[in-house]
């Protein structure tokens, strides 16, 4: 299990930024490093790796993101697609 940070406001800001990024880039798929380097460019301040990982894991738990483990053990995160009728 990961160590979670206490700064709920920062984690919420990261989650909102990720969801906004995915609204614009619905086919985005990336590693934690990719999320840090590309998905969060709009954040007004530096965030920690632990805060970003916490936000990602919460979005996975909420079925916003899907996590896939590659053969080398690295994780890829992608927007979970919903079926609309």
Phi, psi and omega per residue, in radians:
X1 nan 2.547 -3.117
X2 -1.401 2.753 2.991
X3 -1.478 2.239 3.138
X4 -1.701 2.551 3.105
X5 -1.578 2.787 -3.080
X6 -1.576 -0.189 -3.029
X7 -1.399 1.453 -3.076
X8 -1.059 -0.667 -3.115
X9 -1.107 -0.718 3.140
X10 -1.183 -0.772 3.134
X11 -1.084 -0.727 3.097
X12 -1.094 -0.699 3.108
X13 -1.100 -0.716 3.107
X14 -1.121 -0.808 3.116
X15 -0.998 -0.809 3.134
X16 -1.099 -0.684 3.118
X17 -1.145 -0.729 3.100
X18 -1.093 -0.785 -3.124
X19 -1.129 -0.658 3.078
X20 -1.132 -0.753 3.103
X21 -1.024 -0.757 -3.111
X22 -1.232 -0.493 3.040
X23 -1.093 -0.643 -3.118
X24 -1.484 -0.628 -3.067
X25 -2.104 1.208 -2.976
X26 -1.118 -0.329 3.137
X27 -1.776 0.214 -3.126
X28 -1.122 2.485 3.061
X29 -2.580 2.271 -3.062
X30 -2.761 2.873 3.017
X31 -1.437 3.063 3.054
X32 -0.982 -0.745 3.124
X33 -1.070 -0.738 3.109
X34 -1.118 -0.714 3.092
X35 -1.063 -0.811 3.129
X36 -1.044 -0.731 -3.019
X37 -1.512 -0.428 -3.019
X38 -2.148 -0.707 -3.021
X39 -1.362 -0.387 -2.993
X40 -1.924 0.450 -3.104
X41 -1.109 -0.436 -3.064
X42 -1.462 -0.103 -3.108
X43 -1.184 2.398 -3.069
X44 -1.341 -0.212 -3.113
X45 -2.543 2.900 3.126
X46 -1.184 2.343 3.054
X47 -2.053 2.756 -3.112
X48 -1.541 2.768 3.079
X49 -1.032 -0.716 -3.134
X50 -1.111 -0.692 3.113
X51 -1.145 -0.729 3.129
X52 -1.157 -0.764 3.117
X53 -1.083 -0.713 3.108
X54 -1.074 -0.796 3.132
X55 -1.068 -0.770 3.127
X56 -1.079 -0.825 -3.110
X57 -1.104 -0.639 3.083
X58 -1.168 -0.686 3.097
X59 -1.187 -0.550 3.028
X60 -1.154 -0.818 3.129
X61 -1.056 -0.564 -3.134
X62 -1.531 0.088 3.137
X63 1.112 0.453 3.025
X64 -1.488 -0.716 3.088
X65 -1.965 2.660 3.032
X66 -1.985 2.387 -3.133
X67 -1.922 2.241 3.066
X68 -2.126 2.380 3.111
X69 -1.722 2.193 3.136
X70 -1.466 2.983 -3.123
X71 -1.017 -0.548 -3.131
X72 -1.461 0.017 3.116
X73 1.620 -0.143 3.127
X74 -1.341 2.712 -3.113
X75 -1.847 2.465 3.050
X76 -2.041 2.374 3.138
X77 -1.994 2.366 -3.119
X78 -2.487 2.654 3.094
X79 -1.113 2.329 3.076
X80 -1.303 2.224 -3.131
X81 -1.460 2.385 3.079
X82 -1.895 2.547 3.129
X83 -1.607 2.152 3.118
X84 -1.872 2.374 3.125
X85 -1.860 nan nan
